[in-house]
Amino acid sequence: MKLATEISGPIAVVGDLHGQVDKLGVVLDAIQDAPQFDDRWVVFVGDFVDRGPDTKACLDMVLEFMDYHPKTTAVAGNHDFAMCSSLGLIPTPEYSNWAGRWLDHYDSQTTFRSYGVEFGDLAGLAAAMPLQHKKFLASLPWVVEHPYTIIVHAGMDPLTPTDMQLKILRQRDFSLNRPQWLCEKKYADDGVPEDTAKTVVSGHVWMPRVTYRRQRILCDTTGGLEGNLSAVLLPELQVVDSGNSSFPIQQSPQPAPRSSGPKPPAAGSWWKFW
């Protein structure tokens, strides 16, 4: 399976899903009701699995929606990466011990449960997962690029040139022990590299509402545990969420600089696509 990594035109970036299938249905319904749906790219910002109630049903819905709306793509989250590494779906270094990390620290119990497999039975989970689920998760790109936007799960290193980071992101360097663009939480507080004029959109770190700062948008508003799932419509700077709300993004203040780091510059008829 090959997902688009270069897109243009209006977009809707959907925050971390974490198996929250009911919330996802409401958000997809709202995106379909938004202007320019036929021309709008829908981009999932990663973390499809773990924590939430039903990873399997969530992936079923995403794949069904992709069939219905071909202008749909996604990036990998750290939870997706950990799961794929644990199941041998992507070639990560053995010393990284992703299976141990995933089972111990990623709230993956709900993922096993959704496939009807006992927690910790990696071979059983790999056998129970539909082939399309495995192909989708294993093929997730690390970045989606738009003329005005870079979409990556955790964010970008503000101290490293953009082209250098994009080269690694485009090729998905699986030799890395812990890809920072999927895993690094401090990027939520950071700005963007000085040599880019684009806005970086990410999830990964839970925010009480969509956060918009200069050249940064953070859109994980559930953490897989509570709150409404959000999608950001661009270029409108509009949010739709699973609480059936629609509102403009409010500019948020820059976070205070850290001493040890750089100064940071109800559901509805949601099965429409069936």
C-alpha positions in Angstrom: 0.0 0.0 0.0 1.4 3.4 -1.0 0.0 6.5 0.7 0.4 10.0 -0.7 3.2 12.1 0.8 3.0 15.2 -1.4 -0.4 17.0 -1.4 -1.9 20.4 -2.3 -5.2 22.2 -1.9 -7.4 22.3 1.2 -6.7 19.8 3.9 -8.2 18.4 7.1 -5.7 17.1 9.7 -7.3 14.6 12.1 -5.7 14.2 15.6 -4.5 11.0 17.2 -7.2 8.3 16.9 -6.1 5.7 19.5 -9.0 3.3 18.6 -11.7 5.9 19.3 -14.0 4.7 16.6 -17.2 6.5 17.7 -15.5 9.9 17.9 -13.8 9.3 14.5 -17.2 8.7 12.9 -18.5 12.0 14.1 -15.4 13.9 12.9 -15.5 12.2 9.5 -19.2 13.2 9.2 -18.2 16.8 10.0 -15.4 16.8 7.4 -17.8 15.6 4.8 -20.1 18.5 5.6 -17.3 21.1 5.4 -16.8 23.1 2.2 -14.8 21.6 -0.7 -14.9 18.0 0.6 -14.3 16.5 -2.8 -11.1 18.5 -3.2 -10.0 18.4 0.4 -7.2 16.1 1.5 -7.9 14.3 4.8 -4.6 13.5 6.7 -4.5 11.4 9.9 -1.7 12.5 12.1 -0.9 9.0 13.5 -1.4 6.9 16.6 -4.2 4.7 15.2 -3.7 2.0 17.9 -3.6 1.5 21.7 -5.4 3.2 24.7 -8.8 3.7 23.1 -11.6 1.1 23.0 -11.3 -0.5 19.5 -8.2 -0.3 17.4 -9.6 -2.9 15.0 -12.9 -1.1 14.3 -11.0 2.2 14.0 -8.7 0.8 11.3 -11.6 -0.7 9.5 -13.3 2.7 9.4 -10.2 4.5 8.2 -9.6 2.0 5.4 -13.3 2.1 4.4 -13.1 5.9 4.3 -9.9 5.8 2.2 -11.8 3.7 -0.4 -14.6 6.2 -0.4 -12.4 9.3 -0.4 -9.1 8.7 -2.3 -7.7 12.0 -1.2 -6.9 10.5 2.2 -3.4 9.9 3.6 -1.7 9.6 7.0 1.6 9.7 8.9 2.9 7.1 11.4 2.7 7.8 15.1 5.0 6.3 17.8 2.3 3.8 18.8 1.9 2.6 15.3 5.7 2.4 14.9 6.0 0.4 18.2 3.3 -2.0 17.2 4.7 -2.6 13.8 8.2 -3.1 15.2 6.9 -5.6 17.8 5.1 -7.7 15.2 8.0 -7.6 12.7 6.1 -5.6 10.1 9.0 -3.1 9.7 12.8 -3.7 10.0 13.9 -2.0 13.2 17.1 -2.9 15.0 16.9 -5.9 17.4 18.7 -4.0 20.2 15.8 -1.5 20.3 13.5 -4.1 22.0 10.4 -2.4 20.7 8.3 -5.4 21.8 9.3 -4.9 25.4 8.6 -1.2 25.2 5.2 -1.6 23.5 4.0 -4.2 26.0 5.2 -2.3 29.0 4.7 1.4 28.2 2.2 1.9 25.4 -1.2 1.0 26.9 -1.5 -1.7 24.2 -3.9 -4.0 26.1 -6.9 -2.5 24.3 -5.3 -3.3 20.9 -4.9 -7.0 21.8 -8.5 -7.0 23.1 -9.9 -5.5 20.0 -8.5 -8.4 17.9 -9.7 -11.0 20.4 -6.1 -11.9 21.4 -4.6 -12.4 24.9 -2.4 -9.5 25.9 1.2 -10.2 25.1 0.6 -12.9 22.5 2.5 -11.2 19.6 2.3 -14.1 17.3 -1.4 -14.5 17.9 -2.0 -10.8 17.2 0.0 -10.9 14.0 -2.2 -13.9 12.9 -5.4 -12.2 13.9 -4.9 -8.9 12.2 -6.3 -8.6 8.7 -3.7 -8.3 6.0 -4.9 -4.8 5.0 -4.4 -3.6 8.6 -0.9 -4.8 8.6 -0.1 -3.3 5.1 -1.6 0.0 6.1 0.3 0.4 9.4 3.6 -0.9 7.9 3.4 1.5 5.0 2.6 4.7 6.9 5.0 7.5 5.8 6.7 9.6 8.4 5.8 13.0 6.8 3.2 14.5 4.5 4.3 17.7 2.7 2.1 20.5 1.4 3.2 23.8 -0.2 2.4 25.5 3.1 2.4 22.8 5.7 4.5 19.9 7.0 2.6 17.2 8.8 4.6 14.9 11.1 3.4 13.1 14.2 5.5 14.7 17.0 7.1 17.8 15.3 10.5 18.8 14.0 13.8 19.7 15.6 14.2 23.5 15.6 18.0 23.3 15.6 18.4 21.0 12.5 18.1 22.2 8.9 14.7 21.3 7.4 16.1 19.6 4.3 18.2 17.3 6.4 15.2 16.3 8.5 13.0 15.8 5.5 15.5 13.6 3.8 15.4 11.2 6.8 11.6 11.5 7.1 11.0 10.7 3.4 13.1 7.6 3.4 11.9 6.4 6.8 15.3 5.5 8.4 14.4 2.3 10.3 18.0 2.0 11.6 17.2 4.7 14.2 16.7 3.4 17.7 13.9 6.0 18.4 12.9 8.2 15.5 12.5 11.6 17.2 9.9 12.9 14.8 7.5 10.2 16.0 8.5 10.1 19.7 9.9 13.4 21.0 7.4 15.1 23.3 9.4 18.3 23.8 8.8 19.2 20.2 5.3 20.3 21.3 6.9 23.3 23.0 9.4 24.1 20.2 9.2 26.2 17.1 10.3 25.2 13.7 13.7 25.3 12.0 14.7 28.8 11.0 15.0 27.9 7.4 11.4 26.9 6.8 8.4 29.2 6.2 5.9 26.3 6.5 3.6 25.5 9.4 4.3 22.2 11.2 1.2 20.3 12.2 1.5 17.5 14.7 -0.3 15.5 17.4 1.5 13.2 19.9 1.1 15.4 23.0 -2.3 15.9 24.5 -3.7 19.4 24.5 -7.0 20.6 26.1 -7.9 22.1 22.7 -6.2 22.6 19.3 -3.2 24.8 19.9 -2.1 27.3 17.3 1.1 29.3 17.5 3.4 30.9 14.9 4.1 28.1 12.3 2.9 25.4 14.8 -0.5 23.6 15.2 -1.0 20.8 17.7 -4.1 18.8 17.3 -4.2 15.8 19.7 -7.1 16.8 22.0 -7.9 13.4 23.6 -4.6 11.6 24.2 -6.7 8.5 23.5 -8.4 8.9 26.9 -10.8 11.8 27.2 -12.1 14.9 25.5 -13.3 15.4 21.9 -11.4 14.2 18.8 -10.5 17.2 16.6 -9.7 17.9 13.0 -8.2 21.1 11.7 -9.4 22.5 8.4 -6.7 24.4 6.5 -6.4 27.0 5.1 -9.5 28.1 7.0 -8.0 27.6 10.5 -11.2 26.0 11.5 -11.7 23.1 14.0 -14.4 20.5 13.9 -14.7 18.0 16.7 -16.5 14.9 17.9 -18.7 17.1 20.2 -20.3 18.4 17.0 -18.6 21.7 17.4 -17.1 23.9 14.8 -15.0 27.0 15.7 -12.0 29.0 14.5 -8.6 28.2 16.0 -7.6 30.8 18.6 -4.0 32.0 18.5 -2.2 30.6 21.6 0.7 32.3 23.4 4.2 31.0 22.8 5.4 28.7 25.6 7.9 30.1 28.1 11.5 29.3 27.1 13.0 26.4 29.0 16.3 26.9 30.8 17.9 23.8 29.2 16.6 24.2 25.6 16.3 26.7 22.7 13.9 29.6 22.9 10.9 28.4 20.9 10.1 30.9 18.3 -22.7 13.1 19.8 -22.7 11.2 17.0 -25.1 11.7 14.0 -25.3 9.9 10.7 -21.6 9.3 10.7 -21.6 6.3 8.4 -22.3 8.6 5.4 -19.4 7.1 3.4 -20.9 3.7 3.6 
